Amino acid sequence: MPEPAMEAGPPRPSATAGMGADPALAMAAIMENQVEEMRKMLNKFKVCSGTTAESAGLPGHADVLIFGPSGSGKSSLIRTFYMALHKTQQVPPDFAERIIVKDTAMNEGTLKYVSAVIKPAKLDHRGNILSSSIMCHDTRGQIWMDEREQKQLSVIMDGQVKDDCMVQQRNYRYARLLWEFWKRDSELFPPEILANGKSLNNQPHAVLFVFDGSVEEIPDGEEETHFYREIIQMCRSKGYANPQVVLTRIDRVEEGIAKSSGKVSMADRELMLRQVLDRKIEDVCMRLDVPRTAVHFIENYHSGVLDLEQEVRNISVDFHALKILSQCCSHADAFIAQALQDLRQPACAVQ
């Protein structure tokens, strides 16, 4: 897959530079140091570098697949990954053209299955991989939560769809959805979107689900909960042992608390936010049957002329974005190592 040139915008200034000994910003300084360490680790990331897996079978990249309802913030999260890793205020033009962010009032943003390179691979003079590329695949948001959309996600997870394609079944005018669900992929989908063969090079290696964290109920209603619970179970059956969940737009939750809480101290407001977030995370864990460690939250970057508090908040965005991306790379490593081990194991002969 072609990798875009890494021409990002101007770097963000350090929020803690020259802050002196102000104890109120001590935690921000610690967080900024942790962010820099994660940047270094991700820039050096190499697929299965700590295993004995043969390099001949290794893909040159880690591919993170992003799922979620339409308008949940999938494209914005991918952009945040890029900006956090490269400490930049904007993404390159070609990246922006592929990963399109639309207003949440619009029905659909991303319409195709498209890839974006968060970090390109680094090669030595002989062409050997020094560090692997990290890429994300943006997907069309789910709207109907039906068997058709479940099948679409299944063929994507199997690595059977070409990049930059609209993943949509053919229309069978008189066919029932359940009957279509059991048809072969070659019958259900147009041949021009299906990839030839299944391999670790065209298969996603980690799965991330994105939901709008500012809504009251996550997922939104019983139908959506049932749909994504089944999808997560399908992920595990396909070898994705640790699908992750990200709750976006947490800044909107805080804005709601600020409006409803009246004149309270900053500390009390922060405590109220933590309580609301804990409740949301616990609800998601129960509804989707995922561990608490698999659920993350993130807010949008603050832009324009920023005060010190907003700069510190942006460091928090960097921290959470890179923490999520690091976990995705770790899970991608585990998926690839297990897939290679399964390939090397001889089939059991029936005696």
Residue pairs with C-beta under 8 A, 6 or more apart in sequence:
1 115
1 117
1 135
1 163
3 117
3 120
3 121
3 133
4 92
4 94
4 95
4 98
4 116
4 117
4 120
5 92
5 94
6 86
6 92
6 120
7 92
7 93
8 82
8 83
8 86
8 88
8 90
8 91
8 92
9 88
9 89
9 90
9 91
10 88
10 89
11 87
11 88
11 89
12 87
12 88
12 89
12 314
13 311
14 32
15 25
15 28
15 32
15 308
15 311
15 312
15 314
15 315
16 25
16 28
16 29
16 32
16 312
16 315
19 25
19 28
19 29
25 308
25 312
28 312
28 315
31 315
31 316
31 319
32 315
34 319
35 84
35 315
35 318
35 319
35 322
38 319
38 322
38 323
38 326
39 85
39 87
39 322
41 326
42 85
42 119
42 134
42 322
42 325
42 326
42 329
43 85
43 119
43 131
44 131
45 62
45 119
45 131
45 132
45 134
45 329
46 129
46 130
46 131
46 132
47 58
47 59
47 60
47 61
47 62
47 132
47 332
47 333
47 336
48 58
48 333
48 336
48 337
48 340
50 333
51 333
51 337
53 336
53 337
53 340
53 341
54 340
55 129
57 200
57 340
57 343
58 200
58 336
58 340
59 132
59 200
59 201
59 205
59 336
60 121
60 129
60 132
60 133
60 201
61 121
61 132
61 133
61 134
61 135
62 132
62 133
62 134
62 135
62 205
62 206
62 328
62 329
62 332
62 333
62 336
63 115
63 135
63 136
63 137
63 203
63 204
63 205
63 206
63 332
64 134
64 135
64 136
64 137
64 204
64 205
64 206
64 207
64 208
64 325
64 328
64 329
64 332
65 136
65 137
65 139
65 156
65 157
65 204
65 206
65 207
65 208
66 74
66 77
66 78
66 136
66 137
66 138
66 139
66 208
66 210
67 74
67 139
67 142
67 153
67 207
67 208
67 209
67 210
67 231
68 74
68 141
68 142
68 209
68 210
68 211
69 141
69 142
69 143
69 211
69 212
69 219
69 220
69 224
70 107
70 108
70 109
70 140
70 141
70 142
70 143
71 104
71 106
71 107
71 108
71 109
71 141
71 212
72 141
72 210
72 211
72 212
72 248
73 210
73 212
73 248
73 249
74 109
74 110
74 138
74 139
74 141
74 210
75 99
75 100
75 101
75 102
75 109
75 110
75 138
76 101
76 248
76 300
77 208
77 210
77 246
77 248
77 298
77 321
78 99
78 116
78 118
78 136
78 138
79 91
79 95
79 96
79 99
79 101
80 298
80 300
80 301
80 317
80 321
81 118
81 136
81 321
81 324
81 325
82 88
82 91
82 95
82 116
82 118
83 89
83 90
83 91
83 301
83 321
84 317
84 318
84 321
84 322
84 325
85 118
85 119
85 321
85 322
85 325
87 318
89 303
90 96
91 99
95 116
95 117
98 114
98 115
98 116
98 138
99 110
99 114
99 116
99 138
100 109
100 110
101 109
102 108
102 109
104 212
107 143
108 140
108 141
108 143
109 141
110 138
110 139
110 140
110 141
111 140
111 166
112 140
112 164
112 165
112 166
112 167
113 137
113 138
113 139
113 140
113 156
113 161
113 162
113 163
113 164
113 165
113 166
113 167
114 137
114 138
114 163
114 164
115 135
115 136
115 137
115 138
115 163
115 164
116 135
116 136
116 137
116 138
117 133
117 134
117 135
118 133
118 134
118 135
118 136
118 325
119 131
119 133
119 134
120 133
121 129
121 130
121 131
121 132
121 133
122 129
122 130
122 131
123 129
123 130
124 130
134 325
134 329
137 156
137 163
137 204
139 153
139 156
139 167
140 152
140 166
140 167
142 149
142 153
142 227
143 149
145 223
145 224
145 226
145 227
146 177
146 227
147 177
147 178
147 180
147 181
148 169
148 177
148 180
148 181
149 227
150 181
150 227
150 230
150 231
150 234
151 169
151 180
151 181
151 188
152 167
152 168
152 169
153 231
153 234
154 234
155 161
155 167
155 185
155 189
155 194
156 167
156 204
157 203
157 204
157 207
157 234
157 235
157 238
157 240
158 198
158 203
158 238
159 195
159 198
159 199
159 200
159 202
159 203
159 204
160 185
160 194
160 195
160 198
161 167
161 193
161 194
161 195
162 192
162 193
162 194
162 195
165 192
165 193
166 193
167 189
167 193
168 189
169 180
169 188
169 189
170 187
170 188
170 189
170 190
172 180
180 188
185 194
186 194
195 202
200 336
200 339
200 340
205 331
205 332
205 335
205 336
206 240
206 244
206 328
206 329
206 331
206 332
206 335
207 235
207 240
207 243
207 244
208 243
208 244
208 245
208 246
208 324
208 328
209 228
209 231
209 232
209 243
209 244
209 245
209 246
209 288
210 245
210 246
210 248
211 218
211 219
211 245
211 246
211 247
211 248
211 284
212 218
212 247
212 248
212 249
213 247
213 248
213 249
213 250
213 253
213 280
213 297
214 248
214 249
214 250
214 252
214 253
214 256
217 283
218 247
218 280
218 283
218 284
218 287
219 225
219 227
219 228
219 284
219 287
219 288
225 287
225 288
228 288
229 287
229 288
229 289
232 243
232 288
232 289
232 290
233 289
235 243
236 243
239 335
239 338
239 339
240 331
240 335
241 331
241 334
241 335
242 294
242 331
242 334
243 290
243 294
244 294
244 295
244 296
244 324
244 327
244 328
244 331
245 284
245 288
245 290
245 294
245 295
245 296
246 295
246 296
246 297
246 298
246 324
247 280
247 281
247 284
247 295
247 296
247 297
247 298
248 297
248 298
248 299
248 300
249 299
249 300
250 277
250 297
250 298
250 299
251 299
251 300
253 273
253 276
253 277
253 280
254 269
254 273
254 299
257 269
257 272
257 273
257 276
258 269
261 268
261 269
261 272
264 272
277 297
280 297
281 292
281 295
281 297
282 292
284 290
284 295
285 291
285 292
285 294
285 295
296 320
296 323
296 324
297 320
298 317
298 320
298 321
298 324
299 313
299 316
299 317
300 317
301 314
301 317
302 310
302 311
302 313
302 314
306 314
